[in-house]
Each structure stands twice: as structure tokens, then as C-alpha cells.
Amino acid sequence: MTLFTLLNAVNDRNSTECFMIGPSRSSSTSDWSVSKHQTHTPHSCDTSAVRPRCTVSEHLYRSSPNAGMAEFQEKLRLQHENSMHTELEKLLSTAKTPEAEISRKDFEGFKKLFHRFLQEKGPSVDWAKIQRPPEDSIQPYEKIKLKGLPADVASSLNKLAVLKLNGGLGTSMGCKGPKSLISVRNENTFLDLTVQQIEHLNKTYNADVPLVLMNSFNTDEDTKKILQKYTHHRVKIHTFNQSRYPRINKESLLPVATNMGLTGENEEAWYPPGHGDIYASFYNSGLLDKLIAEGKEYIFVSNIDNLGATVDLHILNHLMSQPNDKRCEFVMEVTDKTRADVKGGTLTQYDGKLRLLEIAQVPKAHVDEFKSVTKFKIFNTNNLWMSLPAIKRLHEKNAMDMEIIVNPKTLDGGLNVIQLETAVGAAMKSFDNALGINVPRSRFLPVKTTSDLLLVMSNLYSMNAGSLTMSPKREFPTTPHVKLGSSFTKVRDFLKRFESIPDMLELDHLTVSGDVTFGKQLTLKGTVIIIANHGDRIDIPAGAMLENKIVSGNLRILDH
């Protein structure tokens, strides 16, 4: 596949899925290919596909299509790269002085990513080389727990920092501002619960575990305002911003932004480039060096909306008890896959290294195989433990190897753009003695939707010092499958439709569709399906108990 084909693939307006590109394992130096969820039919080499930047002489290609192709591709690549650099300098010239230096560092990272995007060949994995990980490379949590805990837990905790990925907005749940500021339990936000957890650790063990928040330009200002409320809590809180990268016009392969502003015509021109940016941003902020100087050795990284991602003392002890010459530099917590997790990244052995395999890297012919819960039995929770000195070493050597995720987007005005991103777990193969730990499902409790929110607000969980644990009154450890319809998508609408959260201790499955409201003190057991057809409304009366019931039609309860 030629460079033209790749550019045409990027320009394909019907393409809405992410794909990854990486060094080809089998193709010639002049070949390019794309790994996507969908197969891509190559277009003809039509220079109109890359208007208006494709101004390299067509004569070179037409007069000698074989001998001149490599030279033609290289000239085209250089032209795109030079044009991008010119536009980035123009953008920097519009930055205010304090912002300019930060933006220049951001752009250096972006240039490297864009260079690789133009340069690298794919797909990023050769399916034939994928092997099951060796048995000792993924340890069962129970085995690690058997070691017990040392007498002096505080000495281990004092070498730990906790980092929460806090760059996301609550827009998918109909909320403005940072997602971490959404109330999830007893008026406590994700951030409140995180602070309570770490403060409890520090008080219990007389330790000094700091909290680090990786914000984005979308969340930084609002988060910093809220942090004032934790001034008197026993936890030091640090923040740094992940990079701000320019969205790229699919046709011209140039930035959409006209200046460094974030409002008006540039409101949609920028994006935070995925959590793989943590390594460069953490280093550039100076905070990595600061923590190392304070004696911190490891950092526990997780998504702030994963309420199961608490500091685990057994995993920490396992890391700290390794011999210095065999220190594990990277631990990825994985858990058993269910049918709900078939798209989650998994661990494989590849070229002698433990490696994260994402669905975007999988050729279409093997997607069903990837989704199989029998062959790939585990998935990545994105709870990660990393050596701080190792992050510093790898970044300074430019040795952090992460595949590029090409994420197509359509802006509100209809313009097609791409975002170049990376994932934090993809760097696993760069670290020495990397390890997977198969943890209980309870360590993966993400709140992505109001269906998830209903679960964590219910009596299925009890809360202690910011940590949620499954109620001992529930007879089986699995959580119910809950699917709320579009009327419940926004948190505001969700809360209006529940006068109080039902008793769900014995619930297996709940599906709700249409205009449905729930009265006070309800009990749901077994499988409950409630469907209000278009134009109908169902009010579940206060005090009702539904067990293995299907409710449909129209049921109105009116005040009198």
C-alpha cells in the first residue's frame, strides 16, 4: 500500500473508527498499510485525495512509477512535515509569553508523533507472532497476597505516589466541567473519594502518600478551584497538565487552529492526546524529578472514574520486596474477561516481551478470535504501577515505545479531522521485568454511564473511608447487568427519575427503556425488564417489589 493509500485512508470521510499504525514486520520499505476494525479497500493513486497540500510534481511518479515511487513518497512526506512545522511556528507566534514555552514543549512531542505517523508502516502487529504470555508473567493476586504484609507498611507507602488521570469531561453523562467533580455517592465526587482514600492511608500508617492529578486544558482550571477545599486534609496534592495538541485537517494534514486561543473558532481545534502522554508531560512538568528527589520510587496510575482502583498494599509490597537487580518496573492489573469486556486490551507475548494488544491493532480476520473469552481470558483494567526512575530513564533515552492511535473525528461544523494519540499501557514493553497481576473484578469498577452510576449509588456497595466494597449481604460477587435507556443518559434526568435508589441486593439484570420513573423504597430482584413504548409512560409505585418481571405498556400514578 502506498503513501497515497494511507493518506486516502485518512481522508476517507466514512471512516469513524480508530486504527493503529506501526513499523511493518513483513512489508518492503516502500509499503504502507493500515490496521483498522474494518478492512480498507485501497483507492487509486489520485492526487486529488490529498488536496490542497499535495503539490509535489506528478511527473516524477508518472514517468517512472517504479523507480521514482520511493523518492516521490519521501518528497511528499517531507513536504507534509515541513508544512506542519511552518504552521506550528505560526501558531506559537500568537501565544502569550508564559504559555509559549509550555506550548513549544507540547509541540515538540506532537512533531515526533506526526513524524512517526507519516514515516511508520503498519500494521503495528504481526498476528502470527502473537503468543500466550508465559505463565509466570501474569501472577494471580491470591499468590501475591499470600506473602502477607511487612511489619513496617509505612516505609513502603512513603516510597509511593498516586496519580489519577483527570483529563476527561463529564459530557457523556450530560454534565459540564471535569468528570471527577460529578457526585457519585452520598454527595461525594470522584475526587472527594480519592482524597478520602489516600488521607485514610496516611492517617492509618502515619505515611506520606501524595496525590498527583494529570489534568487537561479542559479540566485544569475547574479542578484547581476545587482543590482549595482539601487544604486541611492530610494529603499533599500536586497537579500537572497533559499536552495540548492541534487537531489535524484530514485533507490538508495541517492544524485546524488559527491561533493558540481556546475559544471562538478555535474551540474545537485542540485535544489532549490520550493518557499515553503521561510520560512526557509528567517529565516536562518537573514533578517527576521532584518526587524522585523526595524518595518516591513507584507511582500507582489509574482512571479517576474507576472506583475500584485503590492503593493495594499487597501489590505494593510485592514491588518493594523484589531484589534490586530484578526490580519489576511496570505492573499492569488485569482481570478476567466477561462478555461485557470483549473489546478490552489484553496481554500477549510478542518478540520476547509482555505487550498490551488493543482491538484497534487486530486485523479484521482475527477480531472474533481477539474477542474470545476462551483464548484471551483477561483484559487491562488500566490500573498501573510504574517505577519513577524507569520513567525518567526511558523518557530521556527517547525509548518509550507506544503505537500511534489515529482517531478520526467530525467537528460540529462538519469538518473531518484526525487526532494522534497514544495509550499509557502500550509502553509496557519498554520497561524491564514487566508483570501482569490478575486481580479480583472488584478492582475494576468504572463509572462511564448512568447505568454504572446506579450500581455504585445502590446498597450493593458499602463505603468506608472513600472506598466502595461489595455488600456482604449480596450472595454472589458479580454485579448485576444494568442497561438504562436514553431517557436516563444525563445525570440530571437520571436523578429525576429515581425518587430513591432501589434495593438491588438480589438483582441479576435490569433493562429500562422509554419514559419510566421509580418511586421510593423499591426492591428489584432477579431479572427485571421495564419498557414504555413511544408515547406511553410507566411509573413504578413506591414500595413495589419486582422479581423476575417484565413491565410494559402504560402505568401512570398521579398525585391527588
WOZIMO-V482463 format. One record per pair of residues at least 24 apart in sequence whose ideal C-beta (glycine too) atoms are under 7 Angstrom apart, sorted by the first residue. I is the first residue (numbers start at 1). J is the second residue. Records with the same first field share a line. If there is no record, write none. Layout:
# WOZIMO-V482463
I->J ; J
This chain:
# WOZIMO-V482463
1->31 ; 32 ; 33 ; 42
2->32 ; 45 ; 73
3->32 ; 73 ; 76 ; 77
4->45 ; 49
5->32 ; 42 ; 43
6->32 ; 34
7->49 ; 50
8->43 ; 49
9->34 ; 40
10->250 ; 418
11->49 ; 50 ; 250 ; 251
13->416
15->408
16->408
18->360 ; 405 ; 406 ; 407
19->360 ; 406
20->122 ; 124 ; 358 ; 360 ; 361 ; 403 ; 404 ; 405
21->117 ; 120 ; 122 ; 124 ; 404 ; 406
22->120 ; 122 ; 123 ; 124 ; 403
23->120 ; 121
24->121 ; 122
25->126
26->126
27->121
30->69 ; 70 ; 73
31->121
32->121
33->121 ; 122 ; 123
34->122
35->122 ; 123 ; 124 ; 361 ; 363
37->360 ; 364 ; 367
38->364
39->364
51->251
52->252
53->79 ; 80 ; 83 ; 252 ; 253 ; 254
77->118 ; 119
80->118 ; 253
81->115 ; 118
83->254
84->114 ; 254
85->111
87->254 ; 255
88->255
91->246 ; 255 ; 257 ; 259 ; 260
94->259 ; 260
95->260
99->260
103->260
105->284
106->243 ; 244 ; 245
109->243 ; 280
110->245
113->404 ; 420
114->420
116->404
117->404 ; 420
123->361 ; 363
124->361 ; 403
125->350 ; 357 ; 361
127->363 ; 366
129->350 ; 351
130->348 ; 350 ; 357
131->348 ; 349
132->349
133->347 ; 348 ; 349 ; 354 ; 436
134->349
137->354 ; 435 ; 436
138->334 ; 347 ; 436 ; 438
139->435 ; 437
140->438
141->437 ; 438 ; 439 ; 440
144->314 ; 315 ; 318 ; 437
145->314
147->317 ; 318
149->313 ; 314 ; 317
150->317
153->205 ; 313
154->205 ; 206 ; 207
156->316 ; 317 ; 320
157->201 ; 205 ; 207 ; 209
158->207 ; 208 ; 295
159->295 ; 296 ; 297 ; 298 ; 320
160->209 ; 296 ; 298 ; 300 ; 316
161->209 ; 210 ; 212 ; 291 ; 296 ; 299
162->198 ; 209 ; 211 ; 212 ; 300 ; 311
163->212 ; 214 ; 299 ; 300 ; 301
164->194 ; 213 ; 302 ; 304
165->214 ; 275 ; 301 ; 303 ; 304
166->213 ; 214 ; 215 ; 219 ; 223 ; 304
167->214 ; 215 ; 216 ; 218 ; 219 ; 242 ; 272
169->218 ; 219
173->449 ; 450 ; 490 ; 491
174->489 ; 490 ; 491 ; 492
175->491
177->222
178->219 ; 222 ; 223
179->305
180->223 ; 304
181->222 ; 226
182->491
184->447 ; 453 ; 456 ; 457
185->456 ; 457 ; 463
186->463
190->304 ; 305
191->226 ; 304
193->307 ; 466
194->304 ; 466
195->230 ; 233 ; 235
196->465 ; 466
197->310 ; 465 ; 466 ; 467
198->235
199->233 ; 234 ; 235
200->465 ; 466
201->311
202->234 ; 235
203->234
210->235 ; 236 ; 238
211->235 ; 237
212->238 ; 287
213->237 ; 239
214->240 ; 242 ; 278 ; 281
215->239 ; 241
216->241 ; 242 ; 272
217->241 ; 244 ; 262 ; 270 ; 272
218->272
238->287
240->281 ; 282 ; 285 ; 287
241->281
242->272 ; 277 ; 278 ; 281
243->272 ; 273 ; 277 ; 280 ; 281
244->270 ; 272
245->270 ; 271 ; 273
246->270
247->271 ; 417 ; 419
248->417 ; 418
249->415 ; 417
250->416 ; 417 ; 418
256->415 ; 417
268->411 ; 412
271->419
273->419 ; 420 ; 421 ; 422
274->405 ; 421 ; 422 ; 423
275->423 ; 424
276->402 ; 421 ; 422 ; 423 ; 424 ; 426 ; 427
277->422
278->424
279->391 ; 395 ; 400 ; 427
280->395
282->391
283->392 ; 395
288->388 ; 391 ; 392
291->388
292->388 ; 389 ; 392
296->388
297->387 ; 388
298->385 ; 386 ; 387 ; 388
299->386 ; 388
300->385
301->384 ; 386 ; 424
302->382 ; 383
303->382 ; 446
305->446 ; 447 ; 448
306->444 ; 445 ; 446
307->445 ; 447 ; 456 ; 468
308->442 ; 443 ; 444 ; 445
309->383 ; 443
310->467
315->385 ; 437
319->385
326->433
327->387 ; 433
328->433 ; 435
329->386 ; 387 ; 390 ; 431 ; 432 ; 433 ; 434
330->386 ; 428 ; 431 ; 434
331->384 ; 385 ; 435 ; 437
332->380 ; 384 ; 425 ; 428 ; 436
333->381 ; 383 ; 437 ; 439 ; 443
334->378 ; 379 ; 380 ; 381 ; 436 ; 438
335->378 ; 379 ; 381 ; 438 ; 439 ; 440 ; 441 ; 443 ; 444
336->377 ; 378 ; 441
337->373 ; 376 ; 377 ; 378 ; 379
339->373
341->379
342->371
344->379 ; 380
345->379 ; 380 ; 425
346->376 ; 378 ; 379 ; 380
347->378 ; 436
353->429
354->428 ; 429 ; 434 ; 436
355->428 ; 429
356->380 ; 425 ; 426 ; 428
358->423
360->405
361->403
378->438
380->425
381->443 ; 444
382->425
383->443
384->424 ; 425
390->431
394->430
399->430
400->427 ; 430
401->427 ; 429 ; 430
402->426 ; 427
442->470
450->484 ; 488 ; 489 ; 491 ; 494
451->482 ; 483 ; 484
453->494
454->482 ; 484 ; 501
455->479 ; 482
457->501
458->501 ; 504
459->503 ; 504 ; 505
460->504 ; 505
471->505
473->505
474->505
480->504 ; 507 ; 508 ; 509 ; 510
481->509
482->510
483->511
484->512
485->512 ; 513 ; 514
487->514 ; 515
488->512
519->544
